[in-house]
């Protein structure tokens, strides 16, 4: 690993396997199907591995639909906030099910996808999100329909529903409250469909999550309404499986000890800025009780390009390696060419411990992304 040039994302299959085995267990115990949410993680170099444990993919755009069909296989669910006239036919050609965000879009394109299973996104007007930016039930949300009177009128056009109102939800009891609300508010309609997707944002692969109770609750829901339940795990599929490997380029002091690394938050871990959070360090690099405190910063010109403040067991030196963990979700799908900082390579650590690079980026990739 030390021979690989940083920065790079390192996907560890042994850690990924832990999540996959929990997903497979949940599928067996609950009868629910699991679809990888490509908006979170779309690194297709491990799709052949993940597809052994999951049922397919769910998407948010034409390109994601095509990627799921071509690289993952299994079921391919298409969803978009809005389909355009010039892409709908290609979406239909690559999907098994198509989910519409609005009744307007459903009515507009229903005949164009009459051979597919059709669904409608429902906004239950409650969510678990603590960020307004990511809250699908925020005031005046454009994500899904909520008026049951209008939904009743289009029931002959659809086969299923999609609810996506959980967000970073690690609390099983809170999930149950959300599901009970859905059952109460939309129960009469749930009896009329064949399948229901409960979306993503449920961290059921977490170490302390009551997986058996979750499986039982999903089965209870499926049996009550005679529906096939789908889950759309994004973060739950890949949590703690990947690190971002970086190298210290410089050390300086400006009232605090600062360590500059060969990566950038805005380019390589954008959600740190969006949600104003800190990157997590791997346990072997960060013990929380070290004597030496550093603010670890990126190399871009953005003043707030900061990964976080950490305590280390020994002073950092130029050339030292730092590993940020939990770096799979919403990173590789969001990486960009801000400042012309080179994108991290993508590497995979196989189950036997061997590591190989599956994708590298260079100057020509930067040039080709522009005009």
Secondary structure as GFF3:
##gff-version 3
##sequence-region A 1 371
A	DSSP	beta_strand	8	12	.	.	.	ID=ss1
A	DSSP	alpha_helix	13	30	.	.	.	ID=ss2
A	DSSP	beta_strand	33	37	.	.	.	ID=ss3
A	DSSP	three_ten_helix	44	46	.	.	.	ID=ss4
A	DSSP	alpha_helix	47	50	.	.	.	ID=ss5
A	DSSP	beta_strand	56	58	.	.	.	ID=ss6
A	DSSP	alpha_helix	62	67	.	.	.	ID=ss7
A	DSSP	pi_helix	68	72	.	.	.	ID=ss8
A	DSSP	beta_strand	75	80	.	.	.	ID=ss9
A	DSSP	alpha_helix	88	94	.	.	.	ID=ss10
A	DSSP	beta_strand	97	100	.	.	.	ID=ss11
A	DSSP	alpha_helix	103	109	.	.	.	ID=ss12
A	DSSP	three_ten_helix	110	113	.	.	.	ID=ss13
A	DSSP	beta_strand	117	122	.	.	.	ID=ss14
A	DSSP	three_ten_helix	132	134	.	.	.	ID=ss15
A	DSSP	alpha_helix	148	153	.	.	.	ID=ss16
A	DSSP	three_ten_helix	155	157	.	.	.	ID=ss17
A	DSSP	beta_strand	160	163	.	.	.	ID=ss18
A	DSSP	alpha_helix	172	190	.	.	.	ID=ss19
A	DSSP	beta_strand	195	197	.	.	.	ID=ss20
A	DSSP	alpha_helix	211	225	.	.	.	ID=ss21
A	DSSP	beta_strand	228	231	.	.	.	ID=ss22
A	DSSP	alpha_helix	235	238	.	.	.	ID=ss23
A	DSSP	beta_strand	242	253	.	.	.	ID=ss24
A	DSSP	beta_strand	257	261	.	.	.	ID=ss25
A	DSSP	alpha_helix	265	268	.	.	.	ID=ss26
A	DSSP	alpha_helix	271	274	.	.	.	ID=ss27
A	DSSP	beta_strand	280	281	.	.	.	ID=ss28
A	DSSP	beta_strand	292	297	.	.	.	ID=ss29
A	DSSP	beta_strand	306	312	.	.	.	ID=ss30
A	DSSP	beta_strand	321	325	.	.	.	ID=ss31
A	DSSP	three_ten_helix	338	340	.	.	.	ID=ss32
A	DSSP	beta_strand	345	349	.	.	.	ID=ss33
A	DSSP	beta_strand	355	359	.	.	.	ID=ss34
A	DSSP	alpha_helix	363	368	.	.	.	ID=ss35
###
